[in-house]
Amino acid sequence: QVQLVESGGGLVQAGGSLRLSCAASGRTFYSYAMGWFRQAPGKDRVSVAAISWSGGNTYYEDSVKGRFTISRDNAKNTVYLQMNNLKPEDTAVYYCAADRNAKGDYAPHQPPEYDYWGQGTQVTVSS
């Protein structure tokens, strides 16, 4: 069992930045693909970014390309999401997730592909 704990959310003005962190328990974090998802009120949970186990492959949802950066530190069992130039439409609960079965060096980006989920952290961007 893997436990994921997100941190770093908060309230920020449009144009500002936040860095989310997701700390994972367990010895096999290095082998998991990791992803960040978000869910706004009344909407489905959608992928924001994903990173393969090696960090060699990444995925970004179109609306965050050029603004968000996903990275990982396998020595610290942590994945990060650097969010710059935040917009009000980025307001959501952000979730970290781990995929223990990702094939090859793949960065999965569909919720059903993930096995473990964190509790989420709220990000609110004011206009």
N, C-alpha and C positions, 0 to 999 in steps of 0.2 A: 504494500500500500504506500502511495506517495501522498504527502500532504503539501499543499501549495498555499502560500500566504502572500497576498499582495499588499503593497504599501505605496505611498507617494501620491495618492489622489488628493483632491482638494478643490478649492475655488480659485479661479484665475481669470483675469480679464482677457478679452480677445486680443490676440497677438502675443500673449505670454507663453511660457513654457512650463512643462512639468516632466519629471522623470518617474515613471512607475518601476517598481521592483517586484519581483516574484521570487521568493525564497522557497526552495524545495527540500524536502527531507529525503533521506535514502541515499544509497551508495551508487545507484545506477542512473542518476540524473544525466550523466554525460551521454548516455545512449538514447535519450528521449528527444524527439522533436518537440518544440515548444511553440505555443501560440498565444497571442493576445486577441481577445474578442471584446465586443462591447454590446450593450443592450440599452436602448433608450426606452422610456416609458411607452407601453403600447406597441412596441416593435419587436421583431425577432432578434435573437442574438446573431451577430454577424462577425466575420473575421476582420481583424484590423491588420495584423501582421503575423508572420510565422517564420521560424528559423529551424533549419535542420540540426541534427545532433552535433555536427562538426562546426556549425556556423557558416558553412560554405555556401549554403543556399538560403535565400530569403524570399518571402512573399509579402506584398503590400496591397491592400485594397486601394483602388484607384484614387479615392478621395483623400488619402493620407500620403500618397507618394510625394516625396520631396519635403515632407514636413515631419514625418515620424521615422524613427530608426529603431529597429529591434537588434539586440545584441545579447550575448550570453557569456558568462564566466563559469566554466565548468568546475574550476577549482573552488569556487564559492557557491556552487549549486544555485546560481541565480541567473534569471533572465531579466532584461531591462527593456523598457519602451521609452525612448526619448521622444517627447512630443513638443514640437516647436510651432510657432505661428498658429496657436490654437484658435478655433472658431466656435461660435455658439453651437453649431451643429455637431460638434465633437462631444457635447454633453451626454453622458451615459454612465452606466456602471461598467467598469472594465474588469474583465476576467482573464486570468492566466490559466492555461491548460497544458497538459502533457500527453503526448502520444507515445506509448511504449512500443508500438508495432510499426512505426514508419519504415517503409522499405527504402533501402539505399540511403542516399543523402537528400532526402525529400523534405520539403517544408509544407506539411499539410495545412489546408485552410478551410476544411468543412467541419462543423461541430461534431458530427458523428464519428469522425476519425480519432477524436480525443478520448482518453480513458480517465483522466483525472482533472478535476477543476478546483480552482480556489473559490473563496467566498465573494470576491469582488471588492473593488474600491471605487468610490464615487468620484467622478470628474465633472465639475461644473464650470462652464465657460460663460462669463457674463459679457454682454455686448456694450 
